[in-house]
Amino acid sequence: MKQIPTILTKTGLFASLIIGLFACTPKQPVVEAPENTIKPEVARALQRNYIVTRAQILRDTFKYEDVRDVTFTLKEVKQYIQYIEQELGPEKAAETSLRVYFAAYPPSPGFEFGKSTVFMAPVLPEPKQQGALFMLMQNNEIPPLNKGTGGHPPNNY
């Protein structure tokens, strides 16, 4: 009976351990894109429509180019969602939506009308149903998320 060289035995054992570790590593579940995502070309067309129908009017009225994009980091949005879940509890949070409101800051130097912004606030389905839709009720107990970074000059998608 032949002896297997020690180096091959150790190498084979090491390789088996490595393969075993990767095989046992839990895989992240695949997350499908939500149904209401849109293609980038549709997003660009929607933004072009906004620029043509609204941004020019705002620029002509305000005499400056207002923001038309606001950025929130994923970290702060995730933290905000976790905060809502904590405050409402898992059952209510599962039925909660985020509503985005358009808003404007008060006038400031160089911005006679104030700069545009957005803020997010949780909304809950109302217990009663009206027709085929549930009414969404604003939750005023949870403070809205604001202070995203406004694109100035505006960024195009």
Residue, then its C-alpha position, 0 to 999 in steps of 0.5 A: m500500500k502506497q503512502i500519500p505524501t504528507i504535503l498532499t494530505k495537508t493541502g487537500l485538508f486545507a482545500s476541503l476546509i476552504i470549500g466547506l467554509f464557502a459552502c456554509t456561508p449563508k447567501q443573501p436573499v435575492v431582493e426583487a426590484p419593486e413593481n413601480t420602478i421605472k427605466p432610466e430613460v423614463a426617469r430622464a423623460l419625466q425630469r425633462n418634462y418637469i424642466v420644460t413645464r416648471a423649472q423655467i417658470l420658477r427660474d423666470t419668476f424667482k430670477y435664480e435657478d432653484v433646486r430640483d433634486v434633494t439627496f438623502t443618504l441611504k444610511e439616514v433613510k434606513q435609520y429613519i425607517q428603523y425609527i418609524e418601525q420602533e415608534l409604531g411597532p412592527e404591525k403598524a409599521a408594516e402598513t405605513s407608507l412614506r409620503v414626500y412633500f414638496a416645500a420651500y425654506p423661508p427667504s434668505p440672502g440671494f434667494e428671495f423666495g427661499k429654496s425648494t426642499v422636500f421632506m418625508a413623513p410616515v402615513l398610515p392607512e385609515p381604518k375605514q375604506q373609501g371605495a377601492l382605496f384606503m385613505l392615508m392618514q398622516n402621523n403627526e407624532i413622528p417628526p418628518l425627515n428633512k435636511g437632505t442635500g439640495g442640488h445647487p445648481p440642479n442636477n439632471y438625472 
